[in-house]
Amino acid sequence: AAIVVFASTNPYLLLETEKVAEDFEYQSYWVREGLPGIQMDFGWRWLFLFALRYGAGLGVCAFALVGAWALLKRQNPTGAQSPNASLFAKLHSYFSGRETFWCCLVIVVLMSIPLLRSKLLFFRYVLLFMPVLCAFAAVGVDEMARRVPAAWRSSMLLGGVAVCILDPAIRISRTGFLLSELDTRTEAKQWIEEHIPPNTPLGSHSTYYYGKPQLAYGYSFPDARLAECGSNPNECLEWVIIDEHPVRMFSPELTPEEKSALATRYDRVYDVHPVREGGYRTGLYDPSDAFYVPIASGADVIRPGTTLSIYRRKGGVGTR
């Protein structure tokens, strides 16, 4: 049904069939092979130890397991089978026991199969599971409240809800705080526009722009060929900008040749860091996505962005 709806509302599929096939094959390649430079777990380890762990939180996952077990063991209310039962009672009866468990299980399995086989995975894909997880977690909190004395049930319900939202709430507030701070790329952009004349090419070691400043018109990022620069000074641009970050796909590590070229041909004149001085806990990031705020474990991260270093060729002329 989903395929029929999608096809019927997208004339692009019929008007540009060759382009559709080309785009499908392009995307399928990354699904099969994965993105370059990515070091991450796939399959069950990605889904349970990363996506669900940090996407839904341990509290939601724990109560969802309790709720799934409760639905599997729960018998449907017999009173709702009466001919005089209301429509609401009949619906509540049908969706309050094993039928709900098996329906949700089928949904989860169908959503999990492509993710478990894919090598193109983003943290945001966990949103697919959130409706089922939250429904199961609600049943789990209710089930735990049923098992305590009546005087404690309200406290149990409130406590269960608090456990479910505590972990995500802490990380959401942390993310909001970091996003309110000045991004390192913005700070580097300001420095470049104040110290480097317009229409100046800025060399770099990678062709990805996500980790670099979004500069005004006139600046450019040609290939610096840093490795060749070490042996041939004519290949050296006057200015080079290097971005470093745990998301290695967009900010790859320097090769030994590039490090040697920087050390012998350039002086570092500026750098800015997203981590406080002396800090080492750089955070847990989605390795496939250019989102420069940690998902978790970023106690030393004080702002979004990459570590940016600007180098100037030795003996360069003065800046404005």
C-alpha positions as CSV (number, residue, x, y, z in Angstrom):
1,A,0.0,0.0,0.0
2,A,2.8,2.4,0.8
3,I,4.5,1.8,-2.5
4,V,1.2,2.4,-4.4
5,V,0.6,5.7,-2.5
6,F,4.2,6.8,-3.1
7,A,4.0,5.9,-6.8
8,S,0.6,7.6,-7.4
9,T,1.7,10.9,-5.8
10,N,5.1,11.2,-7.5
11,P,4.8,11.8,-11.3
12,Y,8.6,12.0,-11.3
13,L,8.6,8.2,-11.3
14,L,6.7,8.1,-14.7
15,L,8.1,11.2,-16.3
16,E,11.8,10.6,-15.6
17,T,12.1,6.8,-15.4
18,E,15.7,6.7,-16.6
19,K,16.8,9.3,-14.0
20,V,14.8,7.4,-11.3
21,A,16.7,4.2,-12.2
22,E,20.0,6.0,-12.1
23,D,19.3,7.6,-8.7
24,F,18.1,4.3,-7.3
25,E,21.3,2.6,-8.4
26,Y,23.4,5.4,-7.0
27,Q,21.7,5.2,-3.6
28,S,21.7,1.4,-3.6
29,Y,25.5,1.5,-4.0
30,W,25.9,3.3,-0.7
31,V,23.4,1.1,1.0
32,R,25.5,-2.0,-0.1
33,E,29.0,-0.6,0.3
34,G,28.6,2.1,3.0
35,L,30.2,5.6,3.1
36,P,33.9,6.0,2.7
37,G,36.0,6.6,5.8
38,I,33.3,5.4,8.2
39,Q,34.3,3.3,11.2
40,M,31.1,2.1,12.9
41,D,29.1,-1.0,13.8
42,F,26.4,-2.2,11.6
43,G,23.4,-4.6,12.0
44,W,22.2,-5.5,15.5
45,R,25.1,-3.7,17.2
46,W,24.2,-0.4,15.6
47,L,20.5,-0.8,16.2
48,F,20.6,-1.9,19.9
49,L,23.9,-0.5,21.2
50,F,23.8,2.8,19.5
51,A,20.6,3.9,17.8
52,L,18.1,2.7,20.4
53,R,20.4,3.2,23.3
54,Y,20.9,6.9,22.6
55,G,17.9,7.6,20.5
56,A,15.1,6.4,22.8
57,G,17.1,6.1,26.0
58,L,17.6,3.2,28.4
59,G,14.5,4.1,30.4
60,V,12.2,3.9,27.4
61,C,13.8,0.7,26.2
62,A,13.6,-1.0,29.6
63,F,9.9,-0.2,30.1
64,A,9.2,-1.1,26.5
65,L,10.5,-4.6,27.2
66,V,8.3,-4.8,30.3
67,G,5.3,-3.6,28.3
68,A,5.9,-6.1,25.5
69,W,6.1,-8.9,28.0
70,A,2.9,-7.7,29.7
71,L,1.0,-7.5,26.4
72,L,2.1,-11.0,25.5
73,K,0.9,-12.4,28.8
74,R,-2.3,-10.3,29.1
75,Q,-5.6,-11.8,28.3
76,N,-8.2,-9.7,26.5
77,P,-11.1,-8.4,28.8
78,T,-14.0,-10.8,28.5
79,G,-16.6,-8.3,29.4
80,A,-16.1,-6.4,26.1
81,Q,-17.3,-9.5,24.2
82,S,-20.8,-8.7,25.3
83,P,-23.2,-7.7,22.5
84,N,-24.0,-4.6,24.6
85,A,-20.4,-3.5,24.9
86,S,-19.6,-0.1,23.5
87,L,-17.4,0.3,20.4
88,F,-14.7,1.9,22.6
89,A,-14.8,-1.2,24.9
90,K,-14.5,-3.6,22.0
91,L,-11.6,-1.6,20.4
92,H,-9.9,-1.4,23.8
93,S,-10.4,-5.2,24.2
94,Y,-8.8,-6.0,20.9
95,F,-5.8,-3.7,21.3
96,S,-5.1,-4.5,24.9
97,G,-3.6,-7.9,24.7
98,R,-1.6,-10.3,22.5
99,E,-3.0,-8.9,19.2
100,T,-1.3,-5.6,19.9
101,F,2.0,-7.3,20.7
102,W,2.0,-9.3,17.5
103,C,0.9,-6.4,15.3
104,C,3.7,-4.2,16.8
105,L,6.2,-7.0,16.5
106,V,5.4,-7.4,12.8
107,I,5.9,-3.6,12.3
108,V,9.2,-3.6,14.2
109,V,10.5,-6.6,12.2
110,L,9.6,-5.1,8.9
111,M,11.3,-1.8,9.8
112,S,14.4,-3.6,11.2
113,I,15.1,-5.8,8.2
114,P,16.4,-3.1,5.8
115,L,18.3,-1.4,8.6
116,L,20.0,-4.6,9.6
117,R,21.1,-5.2,6.1
118,S,22.1,-1.6,5.2
119,K,25.5,0.0,5.5
120,L,24.0,3.5,5.0
121,L,22.8,4.3,8.5
122,F,21.9,7.6,10.2
123,F,21.1,8.1,13.8
124,R,17.8,9.7,12.9
125,Y,16.5,6.4,11.5
126,V,15.6,5.5,15.1
127,L,12.5,7.7,14.8
128,L,10.9,4.8,12.9
129,F,10.7,2.8,16.1
130,M,9.7,5.6,18.5
131,P,5.8,5.2,18.2
132,V,6.0,1.5,19.0
133,L,8.6,2.0,21.8
134,C,6.6,4.7,23.5
135,A,3.4,2.6,23.3
136,F,5.2,-0.4,24.8
137,A,6.9,1.8,27.4
138,A,3.5,3.3,28.5
139,V,2.1,-0.3,28.9
140,G,5.2,-1.2,30.9
141,V,4.9,1.7,33.3
142,D,1.2,0.9,33.8
143,E,2.0,-2.8,34.4
144,M,4.6,-1.9,37.0
145,A,2.1,0.4,38.7
146,R,-0.5,-2.4,38.8
147,R,1.9,-4.5,40.9
148,V,2.4,-2.1,43.8
149,P,-0.1,-1.2,46.5
150,A,-2.9,1.2,45.5
151,A,-1.4,4.0,47.7
152,W,1.8,3.9,45.7
153,R,0.4,3.6,42.2
154,S,0.4,7.3,41.4
155,S,4.0,7.6,42.6
156,M,5.0,4.6,40.5
157,L,3.4,6.1,37.4
158,L,5.2,9.4,37.9
159,G,8.4,7.7,38.7
160,G,8.2,5.5,35.6
161,V,7.5,8.5,33.4
162,A,10.4,10.3,34.9
163,V,12.8,7.4,34.3
164,C,11.7,7.3,30.6
165,I,12.3,11.0,30.0
166,L,15.3,11.8,32.2
167,D,18.0,10.5,29.9
168,P,16.6,12.1,26.7
169,A,15.8,15.3,28.6
170,I,19.4,15.7,29.9
171,R,20.8,15.2,26.4
172,I,18.2,17.5,24.8
173,S,19.0,20.3,27.2
174,R,22.7,19.8,26.6
175,T,22.2,19.9,22.8
176,G,20.2,23.1,23.1
177,F,22.9,24.7,25.2
178,L,25.6,23.8,22.7
179,L,23.6,25.1,19.7
180,S,23.2,28.4,21.4
181,E,27.0,28.9,21.4
182,L,29.0,30.3,18.5
183,D,30.0,27.6,16.1
184,T,33.8,27.2,15.5
185,R,33.2,27.5,11.7
186,T,31.5,30.9,12.2
187,E,34.3,32.1,14.4
188,A,36.9,31.0,11.8
189,K,34.8,32.7,9.0
190,Q,35.0,36.0,10.9
191,W,38.8,35.6,11.3
192,I,39.3,34.8,7.6
193,E,37.3,37.8,6.4
194,E,39.2,40.1,8.8
195,H,42.7,38.8,7.9
196,I,42.7,37.3,4.4
197,P,41.9,39.4,1.3
198,P,38.8,38.4,-0.8
199,N,39.4,36.3,-3.9
200,T,42.0,34.3,-2.1
201,P,42.1,30.5,-2.6
202,L,42.3,28.5,0.6
203,G,43.9,25.2,0.3
204,S,42.7,22.2,2.3
205,H,43.3,18.4,2.6
206,S,39.8,17.3,1.8
207,T,37.0,18.3,-0.7
208,Y,34.2,18.1,1.9
209,Y,32.8,21.5,2.9
210,Y,30.7,20.5,5.9
211,G,33.5,20.9,8.4
212,K,34.8,24.2,7.0
213,P,33.5,27.8,7.3
214,Q,30.9,28.9,4.9
215,L,32.8,31.8,3.4
216,A,31.6,34.9,1.5
217,Y,31.6,35.0,-2.3
218,G,35.2,35.3,-3.7
219,Y,36.9,32.8,-1.4
220,S,37.5,29.3,-2.7
221,F,38.7,25.9,-1.6
222,P,40.8,24.5,-4.4
223,D,42.7,21.3,-4.0
224,A,45.9,22.2,-2.1
225,R,47.8,19.0,-2.9
226,L,49.5,19.2,0.4
227,A,51.4,15.9,-0.2
228,E,53.0,17.3,-3.4
229,C,53.6,20.7,-1.6
230,G,56.1,19.0,0.7
231,S,58.5,18.2,-2.3
232,N,57.5,21.0,-4.6
233,P,57.1,24.5,-3.2
234,N,55.4,25.7,-6.4
235,E,52.4,23.5,-5.4
236,C,51.9,25.4,-2.1
237,L,49.1,27.9,-1.8
238,E,49.7,30.7,0.6
239,W,46.8,29.8,2.9
240,V,45.6,26.4,4.0
241,I,42.7,25.5,6.4
242,I,42.5,22.1,8.1
243,D,39.4,20.8,9.8
244,E,39.6,17.9,12.3
245,H,36.7,16.1,14.0
246,P,35.7,12.6,15.1
247,V,33.3,12.5,12.1
248,R,36.1,11.3,9.9
249,M,34.2,11.0,6.6
250,F,34.0,14.8,6.2
251,S,37.2,15.6,8.2
252,P,39.7,12.9,7.3
253,E,43.0,12.5,9.1
254,L,46.0,14.0,7.6
255,T,48.4,11.6,5.8
256,P,52.1,11.6,6.9
257,E,53.0,13.4,3.7
258,E,50.4,16.2,4.4
259,K,51.6,16.5,8.0
260,S,55.2,16.8,6.8
261,A,54.2,19.5,4.2
262,L,52.5,21.5,6.9
263,A,55.4,21.2,9.3
264,T,58.1,22.2,6.7
265,R,56.2,24.7,4.5
266,Y,53.7,26.4,6.7
267,D,53.2,28.3,10.0
268,R,50.0,27.9,12.0
269,V,48.5,31.4,12.5
270,Y,45.1,30.6,13.9
271,D,43.1,27.8,15.5
272,V,39.8,27.3,17.2
273,H,38.5,24.2,19.1
274,P,35.0,22.9,20.1
275,V,36.5,21.3,23.2
276,R,37.6,23.2,26.3
277,E,41.4,23.5,26.7
278,G,42.8,20.3,28.2
279,G,39.6,18.4,27.6
280,Y,39.6,15.0,25.9
281,R,36.0,13.8,26.1
282,T,35.1,14.9,22.6
283,G,31.7,13.2,22.6
284,L,29.8,10.5,20.8
285,Y,28.7,11.5,17.3
286,D,26.8,10.0,14.5
287,P,29.7,8.9,12.3
288,S,27.6,9.1,9.1
289,D,26.2,12.6,9.6
290,A,27.8,16.1,9.5
291,F,26.0,17.1,12.7
292,Y,28.7,18.6,14.9
293,V,26.9,18.3,18.3
294,P,27.6,15.2,20.3
295,I,24.8,12.7,20.9
296,A,26.2,11.8,24.3
297,S,29.4,11.8,26.4
298,G,30.5,15.3,25.4
299,A,31.3,16.7,28.8
300,D,34.3,18.7,27.5
301,V,32.5,20.0,24.3
302,I,31.7,23.7,24.7
303,R,30.5,24.6,21.3
304,P,29.4,23.0,18.0
305,G,31.8,22.7,15.0
306,T,35.1,21.2,14.1
307,T,38.7,22.0,15.2
308,L,39.9,24.5,12.6
309,S,43.5,25.4,12.0
310,I,44.7,28.0,9.5
311,Y,48.2,27.9,8.1
312,R,50.2,30.4,6.2
313,R,53.1,29.6,3.9
314,K,56.4,30.5,5.4
315,G,57.6,33.8,4.1
316,G,54.1,34.9,3.0
317,V,53.3,38.6,2.5
318,G,51.4,40.6,5.1
319,T,47.6,40.3,5.4
320,R,45.2,43.2,5.3
